[in-house]
Amino acid sequence: MTSLVAWKKVEHVVALKLDRIFRDAEDALRQTKAWDRAGVALHLVDMGGQTLNTASAMGRFFLNMMAGFAELERNLIAERTAAALAHKKAHLQAYGPTPFGYDRDGKALVVNRAEWQIQEQMRAWRTDGWTLRQIADELTQRATPTKAGGRRWYASTVRHILRNDLYDRAA
């Protein structure tokens, strides 16, 4: 969108809420200043579609308040989500795609012994100094099935498995 503003192709930005278009208050304030300089108006649907005049003192103050509340709301959602995920992991409850090393039994996660042994081997290789790429290549070469039944392993998948603290909770 920045390039469209620079090319003078945009006169209005419409968003449902402020927190839908900005990561945090600092980002919102920096970007809306740039839009002000470019003559771009910000419209927020949750304000009835009214333009927020961020060039005026009162409009800028209102934007600062809204940006602060939007950042607070995003942070609270992130905290609640992290707490719920930690609770589910701690109680071996399903929380998304079934993690490697586990199967689902209703809402519970139960250890899949074959996959569990594979993740233990991954950890041993890693302890021995293997790179993530070496581990992935070895699993691929051995035709070790992935959780989805695929035969190709990626370093990012190995990293994800090795970083998951679920493996510290069960045996």
BAVEX-374195 format. One record per residue (C-alpha): residue number from 1; x, y, z. Coordinates in nm, 2 decimals. Layout:
# residues N
<node NUM,<X,Y,Z>>;
...
This chain:
# residues 171
<node 1,<0.00,0.00,0.00>>;
<node 2,<0.29,0.23,0.07>>;
<node 3,<0.39,0.24,-0.30>>;
<node 4,<0.04,0.31,-0.40>>;
<node 5,<0.04,0.61,-0.17>>;
<node 6,<0.37,0.73,-0.31>>;
<node 7,<0.23,0.70,-0.66>>;
<node 8,<-0.07,0.91,-0.56>>;
<node 9,<-0.30,0.62,-0.65>>;
<node 10,<-0.47,0.62,-0.30>>;
<node 11,<-0.68,0.90,-0.15>>;
<node 12,<-0.86,0.69,0.12>>;
<node 13,<-0.78,0.40,0.35>>;
<node 14,<-1.08,0.21,0.49>>;
<node 15,<-1.05,-0.04,0.77>>;
<node 16,<-1.29,-0.21,1.00>>;
<node 17,<-1.09,-0.12,1.31>>;
<node 18,<-0.75,0.05,1.37>>;
<node 19,<-0.60,-0.27,1.52>>;
<node 20,<-0.67,-0.45,1.19>>;
<node 21,<-0.42,-0.25,0.99>>;
<node 22,<-0.14,-0.18,1.25>>;
<node 23,<0.08,-0.39,1.46>>;
<node 24,<0.11,-0.14,1.75>>;
<node 25,<0.06,0.22,1.84>>;
<node 26,<0.40,0.33,1.72>>;
<node 27,<0.33,0.18,1.37>>;
<node 28,<-0.01,0.34,1.36>>;
<node 29,<0.12,0.69,1.44>>;
<node 30,<0.42,0.67,1.21>>;
<node 31,<0.21,0.55,0.91>>;
<node 32,<-0.08,0.79,0.96>>;
<node 33,<0.17,1.08,0.97>>;
<node 34,<0.30,0.96,0.63>>;
<node 35,<-0.06,0.94,0.50>>;
<node 36,<-0.13,1.29,0.62>>;
<node 37,<0.17,1.42,0.43>>;
<node 38,<0.04,1.23,0.12>>;
<node 39,<-0.32,1.36,0.16>>;
<node 40,<-0.46,1.02,0.24>>;
<node 41,<-0.77,1.01,0.46>>;
<node 42,<-0.82,0.72,0.71>>;
<node 43,<-1.18,0.59,0.75>>;
<node 44,<-1.27,0.35,1.03>>;
<node 45,<-1.59,0.15,0.99>>;
<node 46,<-1.63,0.11,1.37>>;
<node 47,<-1.66,0.49,1.38>>;
<node 48,<-1.95,0.48,1.14>>;
<node 49,<-1.71,0.52,0.84>>;
<node 50,<-1.62,0.88,0.95>>;
<node 51,<-1.29,1.02,0.84>>;
<node 52,<-1.04,1.06,1.12>>;
<node 53,<-0.87,1.39,1.06>>;
<node 54,<-0.52,1.30,1.19>>;
<node 55,<-0.39,1.64,1.08>>;
<node 56,<-0.58,1.83,1.35>>;
<node 57,<-0.47,1.84,1.71>>;
<node 58,<-0.79,1.67,1.83>>;
<node 59,<-0.78,1.41,1.56>>;
<node 60,<-0.42,1.33,1.64>>;
<node 61,<-0.51,1.30,2.01>>;
<node 62,<-0.80,1.07,1.93>>;
<node 63,<-0.58,0.86,1.70>>;
<node 64,<-0.32,0.83,1.98>>;
<node 65,<-0.58,0.71,2.22>>;
<node 66,<-0.73,0.47,1.97>>;
<node 67,<-0.39,0.33,1.88>>;
<node 68,<-0.31,0.27,2.24>>;
<node 69,<-0.63,0.09,2.31>>;
<node 70,<-0.59,-0.11,1.99>>;
<node 71,<-0.24,-0.22,2.09>>;
<node 72,<-0.37,-0.31,2.44>>;
<node 73,<-0.65,-0.52,2.29>>;
<node 74,<-0.41,-0.70,2.06>>;
<node 75,<-0.17,-0.77,2.35>>;
<node 76,<-0.45,-0.89,2.58>>;
<node 77,<-0.57,-1.13,2.30>>;
<node 78,<-0.21,-1.26,2.26>>;
<node 79,<-0.18,-1.31,2.63>>;
<node 80,<-0.51,-1.50,2.66>>;
<node 81,<-0.42,-1.71,2.35>>;
<node 82,<-0.08,-1.80,2.49>>;
<node 83,<-0.22,-1.89,2.83>>;
<node 84,<-0.49,-2.11,2.67>>;
<node 85,<-0.23,-2.28,2.45>>;
<node 86,<0.00,-2.34,2.75>>;
<node 87,<-0.29,-2.49,2.95>>;
<node 88,<-0.39,-2.72,2.67>>;
<node 89,<-0.03,-2.83,2.62>>;
<node 90,<0.02,-2.89,3.00>>;
<node 91,<-0.29,-3.11,3.01>>;
<node 92,<-0.21,-3.28,2.68>>;
<node 93,<-0.53,-3.15,2.51>>;
<node 94,<-0.56,-3.11,2.14>>;
<node 95,<-0.49,-2.75,2.04>>;
<node 96,<-0.45,-2.73,1.66>>;
<node 97,<-0.30,-2.97,1.41>>;
<node 98,<-0.20,-3.29,1.59>>;
<node 99,<0.17,-3.25,1.68>>;
<node 100,<0.43,-3.50,1.56>>;
<node 101,<0.47,-3.77,1.82>>;
<node 102,<0.10,-3.77,1.92>>;
<node 103,<-0.23,-3.89,1.81>>;
<node 104,<-0.58,-3.76,1.90>>;
<node 105,<-0.81,-3.95,2.12>>;
<node 106,<-1.12,-3.72,2.12>>;
<node 107,<-0.98,-3.39,2.26>>;
<node 108,<-0.68,-3.56,2.43>>;
<node 109,<-0.33,-3.61,2.29>>;
<node 110,<-0.18,-3.95,2.33>>;
<node 111,<0.17,-4.05,2.26>>;
<node 112,<0.23,-4.22,1.92>>;
<node 113,<0.52,-4.45,2.00>>;
<node 114,<0.66,-4.47,1.65>>;
<node 115,<0.67,-4.09,1.60>>;
<node 116,<0.79,-4.04,1.96>>;
<node 117,<1.10,-4.25,1.88>>;
<node 118,<1.17,-4.05,1.57>>;
<node 119,<1.16,-3.72,1.76>>;
<node 120,<1.39,-3.87,2.02>>;
<node 121,<1.63,-3.97,1.74>>;
<node 122,<1.61,-3.61,1.61>>;
<node 123,<1.71,-3.48,1.96>>;
<node 124,<2.00,-3.73,1.98>>;
<node 125,<2.13,-3.62,1.64>>;
<node 126,<2.09,-3.25,1.74>>;
<node 127,<2.28,-3.32,2.06>>;
<node 128,<2.55,-3.48,1.86>>;
<node 129,<2.59,-3.16,1.66>>;
<node 130,<2.39,-3.23,1.35>>;
<node 131,<2.23,-2.93,1.17>>;
<node 132,<1.86,-2.91,1.12>>;
<node 133,<1.92,-2.96,0.75>>;
<node 134,<2.13,-3.28,0.81>>;
<node 135,<1.85,-3.42,1.03>>;
<node 136,<1.58,-3.34,0.77>>;
<node 137,<1.79,-3.49,0.49>>;
<node 138,<1.85,-3.81,0.69>>;
<node 139,<1.48,-3.85,0.77>>;
<node 140,<1.40,-3.80,0.40>>;
<node 141,<1.67,-4.05,0.29>>;
<node 142,<1.53,-4.30,0.53>>;
<node 143,<1.18,-4.25,0.39>>;
<node 144,<1.06,-4.16,0.74>>;
<node 145,<0.69,-4.05,0.70>>;
<node 146,<0.60,-3.70,0.82>>;
<node 147,<0.29,-3.65,1.03>>;
<node 148,<0.09,-3.59,0.71>>;
<node 149,<0.24,-3.90,0.55>>;
<node 150,<0.48,-3.72,0.32>>;
<node 151,<0.83,-3.84,0.26>>;
<node 152,<1.02,-3.51,0.24>>;
<node 153,<1.14,-3.35,0.56>>;
<node 154,<1.24,-2.98,0.59>>;
<node 155,<1.48,-2.81,0.84>>;
<node 156,<1.19,-2.59,0.95>>;
<node 157,<0.98,-2.89,1.04>>;
<node 158,<1.26,-3.04,1.24>>;
<node 159,<1.31,-2.71,1.42>>;
<node 160,<0.95,-2.68,1.50>>;
<node 161,<0.94,-3.03,1.65>>;
<node 162,<1.26,-2.98,1.85>>;
<node 163,<1.13,-2.65,1.99>>;
<node 164,<0.79,-2.78,2.10>>;
<node 165,<0.79,-2.82,2.47>>;
<node 166,<0.52,-3.10,2.45>>;
<node 167,<0.80,-3.35,2.44>>;
<node 168,<0.92,-3.25,2.78>>;
<node 169,<0.58,-3.34,2.94>>;
<node 170,<0.53,-3.70,2.84>>;
<node 171,<0.73,-4.01,2.78>>;
